[in-house]
Amino acid sequence: MRPRFDPVNIAMLYMLAVVVVALRFARGPAIAAAALSVLAFDFAFVPPVGTFSVEDAQYLFTFAIMLAVALAISRLTEDVRVRARAQARLAVEAETERVRATLLASISHDLRTPLAVMAGASSGLAESGERLRPEERTALARSLFEQARKMSDRVSKVLDMTRLETGAIAPERDWASVGEIAGSVLRGLAEPLATHRVMIEVPDDLPLLRVDAALVEQALANLLENAARHTPTGTVVRLRAERQDREVVVSVENFGADLPEADLERVFAKFERGTMESAGGMGLGLAICRAIVRLHGGRAWAEPIAGGGIAFRFTLPVEEAPAMPPEPALR
Amino acid sequence: MTATRPTILVVEDEPEIRRFLRATLEAEGYRIVESPSGRRAAIDAATHKPDIALVDLGLPDFDGIEVIRRIREWSGMPIVVLSARVHERSKIEALDAGANDYVTKPFAIGELLARIRAALRQAVRPPSGERTLAFDDVAIDLEARTAVRGGVEVHLTPIEFRLLGALARNAGRVVTQRRLLEEVWGPTHREDTHYLRIYMKQLRDKLERDPLRPRRLLTETGVGYRLAAED
């Protein structure tokens, strides 16, 4: 029986198969494929056909070459694969390094500025305090205080972010009222929010939530602070909460800022600031807000409001609150 | 308040903080005793018999909370905690150990002075506290259990009166949730914080001008509540 192809060419075909396997898969399968094709070639094409025995000793040479080539190729492709992986890892490391460098630059800038003001104001007071007019003295001391507060706030934000990221914060869940949290936030932020018209809408029948109230307060405070910082003085900031099925949606809506579509998601990343940002802040507020909300099983996002403005929203899951016994039952 | 200058024991390990506290508090007319450690504080509190103690929570030798416990073993002097920790838990622990109030670092001196004054006022009040309570256009008689707002009688339930009474006895100071629950509903309801949320809302709806922006019945989130009866 004379096959249409010369057995050598058929051997080449088998080899091609081995190369393909070596390229696609790891080393083990390539060697297995080489061995298998040698056996199959022997069985099907090497006289006597239909057995594994070999008539012509020449074919042993062919087998050896097939195996050697398969091994070499699998070895080479493996090398390439390893190198590609290393390169990818290097790229990730370089990116992390780049992010870290930007981050460090941004932190140190944000911390240095208040430090510079504090050093200047305090040395001015210490060295020429008595030559200053009293109102100038007071103004310098005030700015010292303001900058110190700002700096303390920024350091806390960095610490909070780190603690949230490393999982060092375990939420202490308790029944909490969104209305109460909102009231507390507005009181705490009375000063920064004094420049805006703040409206608050919390329905009377909003369910209590099982959350860490202090953390949620912080998430909400960050949204309000952002609104005060990035929208023009005198514009409206609306704080709203409403129930939607199994969640409560808390929104801070402003009508004085716009964000390009592409930035809606980006602003939630650490140390990212909106493109028009110049008003200070670490670029951590939204990242912290999202981390806190996620810790509670909710989502945080930003969306444009029809007619202009941006809504920052987050959800918190609703759990069934235990019933409150009617008052006469309590003594 | 005594006719002489009230003495403040300042328990704080950071010399720079002690320095500015001494300077500003002396300028306000207080006498200052400084304790740089918890161990010193226990001794100083006994020997100097201060009118009030300011205790930093992060002391090198033992925790500020331990200082509060030791002082409370023999004295009812008002204690205001200075806490650098933002953690609610340490504030609650300090309050439960017997502290009267806390100020979170960094604080403005005005804030601290207000807390000191409130705590000292508290100390000279008879333990039963005031029988009546008045703010804005609201007048409440806790004993007769009547409440009037803008000349119109407001109906408060017995529990609402009890809750208001517990806050009024500690007016100006934060009262922990646990303590309110124990005082109003009893020790078995210590964990039923949802009672507080519901009843505080009811009280605000009845007594606050803007219940969503309370000015009198204040929440110290995660810690407790504070009645701010004075402006």
Interface residues (C-beta under 8 A of the other chain):
Chain A: F145 A148 R149 S152 S156 E172 D174 W175 A176 S177 G179 E180 I181 A182 G183 S184 L186 R187 I200 V202 L208 D212 A213 A214 E217 A321 P322 M324 E327 L330 R331
Chain B: V86 E88 R89 P106 A108 T157 P158 I159 W185 G186 D192 T193 H194 Y195 R197 I198 M200 K201 P211 L212 R213 P214 L218 T219 E220 T221 G222
